[in-house]
């Protein structure tokens, strides 16, 4: 299992947090998602077929910008 950590701009409230989490949960291979509004971070544990590129696209589709 891989784990990836993102610093994200645009997690402005619990509604956005829920949208990000739900979007990531739909990706095959994603095992665990943690979104922290206060710190502006997203942590994802995943296996194949999920990839970091697909995860990043999913976060960005929710109106957020990945900073790292």
Beta strands, then each sheet from edge to edge (+ up, - down):
strand 1: 2-9
strand 2: 30-36
strand 3: 41-46
strand 4: 65-66
sheet 1: 2+ 3- 1+ 4-
end
